[in-house]
């Protein structure tokens, strides 16, 4: 997929007023992201841990792909490391390119309906099972498109989350 628009989605530019680290020619970082959906059709959001970029923002869990890993392998590894869960049947759902000030990130979203284990917040993060509209704030810019996609699938009409004055994004 091209870096300008993954799967027909516009490029999201987070905090467009801030300088981009690495300039125009920086490499794209691939990230595997899990949309964990429980039996009640709630989805899991976790807060970004202390010391990380966008600390305290809410997102779907996941992490960077390591050299040679597939999206499914990276997501399995990350969710076990961060949450103590062993996931099953990982399938790529959608992709979104997000231009954050610190990195150009291709988010590879996967829906996950089955897993083993109990949630353990191994990085000191918080978790919340959510429905639309999401009640936790602030929401990481890369999470916003997923909420819109879920709203479309669920025929949900209205705001999917509370907008945050702390961070914004624009579509290009």
N, C-alpha and C positions, 0 to 999 in steps of 0.2 A: 504494500500500500504506500501511497505517496505521503510524504511528511506534511503536505499542505492541507490535506483533509482525509482522515482515516475513515473508511467505510461511509463516505459521503457526508461526514460530519464536518462542520467548520472548525478551524483551528481556534482553540480557546487561548486567550492571552490573559494570564493572571497578573494582577497588579501592573498594568501596562505603563504606569507612571514611573516604575523603578527600572534601573539599568539591568541589562541581561548579562549575567556572568558568562564569560567565554565568547561573547559577541555573536555575530550572525551565523558563523560556521560551526557552532558547537554540535557535538554528536547527540543523537537521540538516545535516551536511556529507556530501555524496555522494562516495564513493571507489570507483574502479574497481580491482578486484583480479584478477590473473592466476594461475590454477592451471595452470602449465606442466607438461605431462606428456610425458616422453621415451619413446623406443621400448621401454625396459625397464620402463615404467610407474612410474618414479620421478617425484616431483614436486619442483619447485624451491622452496626456502626461502632468503630472504636476511635478513641481520641489519640492524636499523635503524641508520643512520649516526650518527656522533658529532654531538652537539649537538641531536638530535631527541628529542622525548618518547619514552620507553621505549627509549632508546639501548641497543643491543646485543641487544634481544629479537629473536627469529626470527619471520618472517612470510612470507606470500605477497606478491610484489612488486606494486606499483601506486601509485596516487596520486589526489589530489583531481580532481574534474571542474572544468573551467573553465567560465565562463559560455557557454552555448550548445552545449556539447559533449555528445555521447551517451556512454554508458558505453564503447562500443567505440572511439570516437575518443580518449577520455581514456586508456584502457588502452594503445592503440597509441602514443600520444605518450609516456606515462610509461615504458613498457618500452624505447622507443628512447632516451629521455633518460637513464634510470638504468642500463640494461643493454646498450645497443647492439644490441637485437634488433628486427627488423621482424616483427611477428606477422601471422597470417592467420586468417580465419574466426573472429571473436570472437562468441560467443553467451553471453548472460546465462544463468547456471546457477542460482544461488540468491542470496538477499539475507539479511542479518542486521543488525539494529540493535544497536549497542553504545554504552552510556553510559560513556564514559571520563571521568575527572576534568576533562580539558582540552577535551573536545568530545563532542557527540552525533553518532555516525557511522553512516551507512547504508553497509554494505559490499556492493558489487555484485560477486559472484564470477562469473568467467568461466573456463571450461576452454579451454585453448589447447594444441593438439596439433601445430601446425606454425608454424615461424618461420624466419627467415633471419638469418645473422650468428653471431657468437661472443660468448659472455658477456664483458662488460667491466664491471667494478664501478666505475662512473663517480662514485659518491658515497663511495668508500672502504669500502663495506660488504663483507661476506663472503657466500659462497653455499654451499649444500650440496644435492645431489640426495638425496632421502630416500625411504624406504619406511616403512610402519608396523611397529613403533612408531618415531616420530621420535627421533633420537638427540641432536639439538642442543637446548640449553637456554640461557636460558629461552624459552618460546614465548609470544608475544603473545596476550592473551585472545581477541581477535577471530579468531585462527587456529584455536582449539580446536574450534569447531563444524565447521569444514571437515574437520578430521581425523576427527571422528565420522562425517560424511557419507561420506567416502572409505572408512572402515572398513565402514560399512553396505554400500556398493556392492561392496566387495571381500570381503565375508563375513569380515572380520578380527574376531577376538574378543580382547579384552584391552585394556590401557591403550594409548592412541594416542600418548602422550607422557609425559615425566617431569614431574610437577607441580612447580611452582616455589614456594618460600616467599616469593619477592619480590613476586609479584603474584597476585591472585586475582580471581574474578568470581563473581557469583551470577546466577541466572536469576530473572526476575520475570514 
